[in-house]
């Protein structure tokens, strides 16, 4: 092998390594960033939105998410039954929930988890701006009745616009479920 060839081997090797590194960097830069809906799915999953907004079915380990009714809210055809005697009360329980964890009772009355699907009975007619306003103000559609416990309004109000837009995009991508959730019930009048 000539001296000239010995000098070319490191140059060629460097060029091959540099090209491979450049190609790897290009691939990393062009890797598909998550879409807004994918980011939203991550946020609602880690944020526990299924805990209240998706009805449950009984499984071997107890209540499990009903995958046929993702984010459908409290089942419209299911009454919550008699309310616990100690709710609300200063010395009793502060809140109780039904078997689906979609209806809650406390000093605020009875709240039902909303249908978050893109059906007209849910958020099908909502705009992104209305969703963000609801999360920021804690008021239905940004101007209506208060959003009641156990909805973590303060936590959601602290979310970035980008995250709220991603959550909205994801919720608009799930299957629409026809389910008209009951209106909240005010607290019972105090007994004399």
Backbone as CSV, one residue per row, in Angstrom:
resi,resn,N_x,N_y,N_z,CA_x,CA_y,CA_z,C_x,C_y,C_z
1,UNK,0.847,-1.153,0.000,0.000,0.000,0.000,0.902,1.227,0.000
2,UNK,0.575,2.206,-0.833,1.413,3.396,-0.948,1.115,4.348,0.199
3,UNK,2.058,5.256,0.420,1.873,6.275,1.466,0.653,7.140,1.180
4,UNK,0.432,7.393,-0.097,-0.720,8.214,-0.493,-2.035,7.549,-0.052
5,UNK,-2.117,6.252,-0.187,-3.310,5.525,0.239,-3.462,5.565,1.759
6,UNK,-2.347,5.480,2.478,-2.407,5.524,3.934,-2.961,6.856,4.417
7,UNK,-2.648,7.950,3.682,-3.175,9.266,4.047,-4.660,9.379,3.722
8,UNK,-5.106,8.717,2.708,-6.509,8.811,2.297,-7.455,8.034,3.216
9,UNK,-6.975,6.963,3.836,-7.847,6.144,4.688,-8.460,6.976,5.820
10,UNK,-7.671,7.752,6.599,-8.297,8.550,7.659,-9.231,9.628,7.098
11,UNK,-8.907,10.216,5.962,-9.750,11.260,5.377,-11.083,10.666,4.953
12,UNK,-11.035,9.524,4.293,-12.262,8.864,3.855,-13.074,8.413,5.078
13,UNK,-12.400,7.851,6.070,-13.093,7.417,7.288,-13.780,8.589,7.964
14,UNK,-13.095,9.726,8.061,-13.682,10.918,8.669,-14.908,11.366,7.875
15,UNK,-14.800,11.356,6.562,-15.915,11.780,5.711,-17.124,10.868,5.900
16,UNK,-16.890,9.556,5.995,-17.984,8.602,6.193,-18.651,8.846,7.547
17,UNK,-17.841,9.022,8.597,-18.391,9.271,9.934,-19.153,10.592,9.950
18,UNK,-18.617,11.633,9.318,-19.278,12.940,9.270,-20.600,12.840,8.521
19,UNK,-20.621,12.117,7.420,-21.875,11.949,6.663,-22.902,11.179,7.485
20,UNK,-22.471,10.142,8.176,-23.383,9.357,9.003,-23.942,10.217,10.138
21,UNK,-23.088,11.038,10.762,-23.545,11.910,11.842,-24.538,12.932,11.312
22,UNK,-24.262,13.487,10.128,-25.169,14.471,9.534,-26.514,13.819,9.207
23,UNK,-26.483,12.607,8.676,-27.715,11.899,8.341,-28.526,11.607,9.619
24,UNK,-27.844,11.192,10.705,-28.510,10.929,11.977,-29.161,12.199,12.506
25,UNK,-28.445,13.326,12.413,-29.003,14.600,12.880,-30.212,14.998,12.031
26,UNK,-30.119,14.785,10.708,-31.255,15.110,9.842,-32.463,14.248,10.203
27,UNK,-32.237,12.977,10.462,-33.333,12.083,10.814,-33.969,12.516,12.136
28,UNK,-33.130,12.925,13.103,-33.654,13.364,14.392,-34.486,14.634,14.227
29,UNK,-34.019,15.529,13.372,-34.731,16.786,13.160,-36.031,16.597,12.395
30,UNK,-36.095,15.544,11.577,-37.312,15.322,10.791,-38.211,14.264,11.409
31,UNK,-37.804,13.713,12.575,-38.677,12.740,13.252,-39.988,13.444,13.566
32,UNK,-41.047,12.748,13.357,-42.366,13.357,13.522,-42.569,13.779,14.974
33,UNK,-42.745,15.069,15.158,-43.104,15.581,16.474,-44.539,15.152,16.744
34,UNK,-44.884,14.988,18.007,-46.265,14.579,18.270,-47.248,15.640,17.782
35,UNK,-48.356,15.186,17.255,-49.401,16.122,16.836,-50.042,16.706,18.091
36,UNK,-50.828,17.740,17.910,-51.535,18.331,19.051,-52.427,17.285,19.710
37,UNK,-53.119,16.483,18.911,-54.010,15.460,19.471,-53.218,14.404,20.252
38,UNK,-52.041,14.022,19.753,-51.217,13.050,20.477,-50.743,13.633,21.812
39,UNK,-50.354,14.890,21.795,-49.947,15.572,23.030,-51.153,15.644,23.975
40,UNK,-52.322,15.969,23.436,-53.531,16.025,24.245,-53.868,14.695,24.881
41,UNK,-53.706,13.615,24.127,-53.969,12.274,24.671,-53.058,12.004,25.859
42,UNK,-51.802,12.365,25.720,-50.844,12.210,26.821,-51.303,13.024,28.036
43,UNK,-51.708,14.266,27.818,-52.109,15.145,28.919,-53.365,14.650,29.629
44,UNK,-54.376,14.204,28.885,-55.600,13.721,29.550,-55.361,12.378,30.236
45,UNK,-54.443,11.585,29.707,-54.133,10.299,30.341,-53.382,10.518,31.651
46,UNK,-52.353,11.348,31.622,-51.586,11.586,32.844,-52.324,12.512,33.798
47,UNK,-53.257,13.295,33.295,-54.031,14.199,34.139,-55.204,13.532,34.834
48,UNK,-55.485,12.287,34.517,-56.549,11.556,35.196,-57.956,11.893,34.723
49,UNK,-58.115,12.425,33.526,-59.445,12.821,33.035,-60.401,11.634,32.944
50,UNK,-59.865,10.439,32.668,-60.718,9.241,32.601,-61.344,8.939,33.962
51,UNK,-60.660,9.326,35.039,-61.139,8.981,36.375,-62.594,9.389,36.577
52,UNK,-62.970,10.561,36.076,-64.347,11.042,36.258,-65.160,11.072,34.969
53,UNK,-64.530,11.322,33.841,-65.278,11.559,32.605,-65.547,10.301,31.782
54,UNK,-64.991,9.144,32.180,-65.266,7.892,31.475,-65.972,6.928,32.427
55,UNK,-67.170,6.459,32.061,-67.857,5.470,32.903,-66.987,4.223,33.091
56,UNK,-67.306,3.473,34.123,-66.517,2.287,34.464,-67.348,1.016,34.261
57,UNK,-66.638,-0.085,34.079,-67.222,-1.423,34.107,-66.478,-2.191,35.188
58,UNK,-67.138,-3.162,35.782,-66.497,-3.923,36.840,-65.635,-5.013,36.228
59,UNK,-64.389,-5.045,36.640,-63.444,-6.055,36.174,-62.920,-6.851,37.348
60,UNK,-61.992,-7.759,37.103,-61.479,-8.600,38.192,-60.762,-7.807,39.282
61,UNK,-60.236,-6.630,38.933,-59.535,-5.792,39.906,-60.405,-4.641,40.407
62,UNK,-61.691,-4.652,40.072,-62.584,-3.560,40.463,-62.955,-2.727,39.255
63,UNK,-63.353,-1.464,39.476,-63.795,-0.633,38.359,-62.678,-0.387,37.339
64,UNK,-63.047,-0.517,36.061,-62.113,-0.273,34.953,-62.784,0.656,33.953
65,UNK,-61.988,1.371,33.193,-62.504,2.292,32.171,-63.324,1.516,31.143
66,UNK,-64.509,2.026,30.822,-65.345,1.446,29.768,-64.866,2.034,28.445
67,UNK,-64.082,1.285,27.709,-63.466,1.793,26.474,-64.481,2.102,25.381
68,UNK,-65.716,1.660,25.542,-66.739,1.975,24.542,-67.394,3.329,24.806
69,UNK,-67.078,3.935,25.969,-67.691,5.215,26.322,-66.640,6.214,26.824
70,UNK,-65.497,6.264,26.143,-64.431,7.176,26.556,-64.952,8.607,26.622
71,UNK,-64.759,9.244,27.763,-65.089,10.660,27.991,-66.564,10.992,27.798
72,UNK,-67.455,9.984,27.876,-68.882,10.219,27.669,-69.547,10.883,28.863
73,UNK,-68.867,10.978,29.995,-69.457,11.595,31.170,-70.418,10.664,31.886
74,UNK,-71.165,11.231,32.828,-72.110,10.425,33.601,-73.172,9.834,32.681
75,UNK,-73.421,8.511,32.764,-74.439,7.895,31.914,-75.826,8.488,32.188
76,UNK,-76.410,9.048,31.155,-77.694,9.750,31.281,-78.813,8.862,31.812
77,UNK,-78.763,7.581,31.524,-79.857,6.673,31.907,-79.626,6.012,33.253
78,UNK,-78.640,6.460,34.002,-78.333,5.818,35.272,-78.526,6.768,36.443
79,UNK,-79.553,6.529,37.242,-79.737,7.384,38.417,-78.627,7.116,39.435
80,UNK,-78.381,8.085,40.286,-77.303,7.895,41.265,-77.773,7.223,42.541
81,UNK,-79.101,7.069,42.715,-79.614,6.394,43.894,-79.673,7.330,45.089
82,UNK,-79.982,6.783,46.245,-80.074,7.629,47.436,-78.700,8.193,47.798
83,UNK,-78.699,9.433,48.255,-77.445,10.062,48.634,-77.006,9.591,50.010
84,UNK,-75.703,9.525,50.250,-75.220,9.138,51.579,-75.734,10.112,52.646
85,UNK,-75.991,9.614,53.824,-76.571,10.448,54.890,-75.596,11.491,55.419
86,UNK,-74.312,11.218,55.418,-73.328,12.139,56.000,-72.836,13.202,55.037
87,UNK,-73.376,13.278,53.831,-72.875,14.254,52.862,-73.967,15.260,52.582
88,UNK,-73.755,16.531,52.594,-72.566,17.157,53.163,-72.735,17.382,54.656
89,UNK,-71.662,17.593,55.315,-71.710,17.887,56.739,-70.329,18.207,57.262
90,UNK,-70.255,19.139,58.189,-68.950,19.543,58.692,-68.221,18.425,59.426
91,UNK,-68.958,17.491,60.027,-68.287,16.410,60.742,-68.306,15.100,59.959
92,UNK,-68.976,15.108,58.817,-69.071,13.888,58.011,-68.138,13.947,56.818
93,UNK,-68.503,13.209,55.831,-67.725,13.167,54.605,-67.859,14.483,53.851
94,UNK,-66.805,14.877,53.128,-66.873,16.093,52.318,-67.448,15.782,50.943
95,UNK,-67.266,14.555,50.452,-67.777,14.190,49.134,-67.927,12.686,49.041
96,UNK,-68.800,12.262,48.129,-68.973,10.840,47.826,-69.220,10.741,46.329
97,UNK,-68.954,9.573,45.766,-69.133,9.362,44.326,-69.909,8.078,44.073
98,UNK,-70.450,7.984,42.857,-71.168,6.767,42.467,-70.169,5.715,41.975
99,UNK,-70.676,4.554,41.580,-69.808,3.450,41.158,-69.002,3.773,39.903
100,UNK,-69.492,4.650,39.060,-68.760,5.037,37.844,-67.744,6.138,38.107
101,UNK,-67.806,6.763,39.261,-67.033,7.966,39.585,-67.380,9.098,38.622
102,UNK,-68.619,9.130,38.155,-69.051,10.164,37.220,-70.046,11.124,37.861
103,UNK,-70.511,10.826,39.077,-71.401,11.718,39.814,-70.804,11.903,41.202
104,UNK,-70.794,13.152,41.655,-70.210,13.488,42.949,-71.195,14.321,43.745
105,UNK,-71.249,14.081,45.044,-72.096,14.867,45.926,-71.234,15.437,47.039
106,UNK,-71.518,16.676,47.376,-70.786,17.356,48.435,-71.510,18.625,48.815
107,UNK,-70.884,19.514,49.548,-71.543,20.753,49.967,-72.042,21.604,48.795
108,UNK,-71.509,21.388,47.602,-71.921,22.136,46.407,-73.185,21.565,45.763
109,UNK,-73.646,20.406,46.230,-74.789,19.711,45.637,-74.309,18.453,44.936
110,UNK,-74.894,18.160,43.779,-74.496,16.988,42.999,-73.956,17.475,41.660
111,UNK,-72.760,17.030,41.334,-72.171,17.365,40.031,-72.004,16.081,39.234
112,UNK,-72.154,16.218,37.934,-72.036,15.083,37.018,-70.909,15.383,36.036
113,UNK,-70.053,14.386,35.804,-68.970,14.562,34.837,-69.553,14.804,33.454
114,UNK,-69.044,15.814,32.789,-69.551,16.216,31.474,-69.147,15.232,30.384
115,UNK,-69.933,15.207,29.331,-69.604,14.466,28.114,-68.599,15.330,27.350
116,UNK,-67.383,14.839,27.215,-66.320,15.593,26.546,-66.119,15.166,25.096
117,UNK,-66.978,14.280,24.586,-66.806,13.802,23.211,-67.323,14.845,22.219
118,UNK,-66.959,14.704,20.948,-67.400,15.673,19.942,-68.834,15.485,19.456
119,UNK,-69.677,14.852,20.249,-71.100,14.732,19.916,-71.799,16.024,20.327
120,UNK,-72.922,16.341,19.689,-73.683,17.555,20.032,-74.131,17.538,21.498
121,UNK,-74.312,16.357,22.080,-74.695,16.267,23.492,-73.498,16.475,24.417
122,UNK,-72.312,16.594,23.824,-71.092,16.838,24.581,-70.465,18.152,24.158
123,UNK,-69.238,18.072,23.644,-68.531,19.282,23.209,-68.497,19.417,21.698
124,UNK,-69.438,18.797,21.016,-69.467,18.825,19.559,-69.653,20.198,18.956
125,UNK,-70.271,21.112,19.688,-70.497,22.461,19.164,-69.541,23.486,19.766
126,UNK,-68.674,23.049,20.660,-67.736,23.963,21.316,-66.619,24.363,20.361
127,UNK,-66.133,25.571,20.548,-64.940,26.011,19.835,-63.741,25.856,20.764
128,UNK,-62.572,25.875,20.169,-61.349,25.818,20.972,-61.319,26.980,21.970
129,UNK,-61.729,28.170,21.536,-61.730,29.349,22.407,-62.673,29.153,23.598
130,UNK,-63.837,28.536,23.380,-64.776,28.283,24.479,-64.199,27.285,25.470
131,UNK,-63.518,26.264,24.951,-62.894,25.272,25.827,-61.838,25.937,26.693
132,UNK,-60.973,26.732,26.086,-59.913,27.403,26.841,-60.524,28.362,27.861
133,UNK,-61.549,29.100,27.469,-62.202,30.021,28.405,-62.794,29.262,29.595
134,UNK,-63.381,28.095,29.350,-63.935,27.279,30.432,-62.833,26.861,31.396
135,UNK,-61.712,26.420,30.869,-60.612,25.980,31.717,-59.988,27.153,32.483
136,UNK,-59.940,28.308,31.882,-59.331,29.488,32.519,-60.228,30.121,33.592
137,UNK,-61.544,30.155,33.335,-62.466,30.859,34.234,-63.152,29.949,35.235
138,UNK,-63.206,28.649,34.938,-63.966,27.738,35.788,-65.458,27.917,35.620
139,UNK,-65.852,28.475,34.472,-67.276,28.677,34.170,-67.602,27.971,32.857
140,UNK,-68.756,27.331,32.805,-69.197,26.600,31.622,-69.206,27.527,30.405
141,UNK,-68.545,27.128,29.349,-68.379,27.918,28.120,-67.695,29.259,28.376
142,UNK,-67.055,29.379,29.526,-66.301,30.588,29.848,-67.133,31.691,30.471
143,UNK,-68.453,31.568,30.441,-69.310,32.639,30.966,-70.501,32.127,31.759
144,UNK,-70.755,30.827,31.775,-71.968,30.271,32.376,-71.813,29.889,33.831
145,UNK,-72.506,28.839,34.210,-72.501,28.353,35.589,-71.095,27.890,35.977
146,UNK,-70.810,27.860,37.281,-69.494,27.376,37.708,-69.297,25.900,37.354
147,UNK,-68.072,25.544,37.008,-67.682,24.150,36.852,-67.435,23.646,38.275
148,UNK,-68.108,22.591,38.662,-68.131,22.154,40.058,-67.075,21.103,40.373
149,UNK,-66.791,20.919,41.694,-65.891,19.846,42.110,-66.438,18.511,41.621
150,UNK,-65.571,17.568,41.411,-64.149,17.544,41.737,-63.252,18.034,40.601
151,UNK,-63.806,18.722,39.603,-63.004,19.208,38.475,-61.865,20.088,38.995
152,UNK,-60.626,19.765,38.623,-59.471,20.523,39.131,-59.268,21.837,38.370
153,UNK,-60.208,22.755,38.533,-60.211,24.003,37.772,-58.920,24.794,37.982
154,UNK,-58.456,24.910,39.212,-57.246,25.709,39.477,-56.037,25.135,38.741
155,UNK,-55.907,23.827,38.715,-54.776,23.201,38.002,-54.878,23.438,36.505
156,UNK,-56.067,23.260,35.954,-56.248,23.440,34.515,-56.075,24.902,34.115
157,UNK,-56.485,25.831,34.964,-56.330,27.255,34.664,-54.856,27.631,34.539
158,UNK,-53.986,26.878,35.198,-52.549,27.152,35.141,-51.881,26.527,33.916
159,UNK,-52.622,25.767,33.122,-52.063,25.131,31.916,-51.740,26.175,30.863
160,UNK,-50.806,25.833,29.994,-50.471,26.732,28.888,-51.564,26.658,27.827
161,UNK,-51.659,27.703,27.020,-52.601,27.676,25.895,-52.299,26.489,24.994
162,UNK,-51.006,26.228,24.769,-50.606,25.117,23.901,-51.143,23.794,24.440
163,UNK,-51.038,23.568,25.740,-51.535,22.322,26.328,-53.054,22.249,26.262
164,UNK,-53.742,23.344,26.540,-55.209,23.329,26.466,-55.682,23.097,25.035
165,UNK,-54.985,23.671,24.064,-55.334,23.434,22.657,-55.116,21.969,22.299
166,UNK,-54.049,21.380,22.833,-53.762,19.965,22.567,-54.840,19.072,23.183
167,UNK,-55.257,19.386,24.401,-56.320,18.612,25.048,-57.601,18.704,24.221
168,UNK,-57.944,19.902,23.797,-59.147,20.088,22.984,-59.041,19.295,21.679
169,UNK,-57.878,19.360,21.028,-57.686,18.629,19.765,-57.885,17.130,19.983
170,UNK,-57.350,16.591,21.066,-57.516,15.167,21.331,-58.986,14.830,21.594
171,UNK,-59.638,15.616,22.437,-61.038,15.322,22.752,-61.924,15.416,21.511
172,UNK,-61.561,16.255,20.556,-62.324,16.344,19.316,-62.052,15.148,18.400
173,UNK,-61.014,14.357,18.710,-60.660,13.217,17.858,-61.214,11.886,18.370
174,UNK,-61.755,11.857,19.597,-62.275,10.590,20.131,-63.654,10.318,19.527
175,UNK,-64.116,9.072,19.559,-65.454,8.787,19.011,-66.544,9.577,19.741
176,UNK,-67.473,10.118,18.977,-68.595,10.868,19.546,-69.565,9.897,20.215
177,UNK,-70.004,10.246,21.415,-70.963,9.418,22.150,-72.185,10.280,22.467
178,UNK,-73.351,9.794,22.058,-74.614,10.486,22.333,-74.989,10.218,23.787
179,UNK,-74.792,11.201,24.648,-75.062,11.034,26.073,-75.294,12.412,26.683
180,UNK,-76.545,12.729,26.944,-76.880,14.010,27.565,-76.798,13.857,29.075
181,UNK,-75.779,14.469,29.648,-75.518,14.373,31.080,-76.509,15.264,31.834
182,UNK,-77.012,14.797,32.988,-77.930,15.638,33.758,-77.270,16.941,34.205
183,UNK,-78.090,17.955,34.435,-77.599,19.230,34.966,-77.237,19.049,36.437
184,UNK,-76.284,19.838,36.932,-75.952,19.741,38.360,-77.170,20.044,39.229
185,UNK,-77.166,19.471,40.420,-78.237,19.717,41.385,-77.691,20.577,42.515
186,UNK,-78.401,21.621,42.899,-77.926,22.463,44.007,-77.967,21.687,45.315
187,UNK,-77.264,22.176,46.321,-77.287,21.472,47.616,-78.693,21.498,48.222
188,UNK,-78.962,20.499,49.036,-80.256,20.432,49.712,-80.356,21.599,50.690
189,UNK,-81.562,22.078,50.876,-81.782,23.155,51.828,-81.471,22.644,53.227
190,UNK,-80.848,23.483,54.071,-80.531,23.027,55.437,-81.799,22.698,56.221
191,UNK,-81.689,21.659,57.030,-82.837,21.247,57.866,-82.839,22.078,59.150
192,UNK,-84.013,22.495,59.569,-84.112,23.296,60.808,-84.227,22.416,62.017
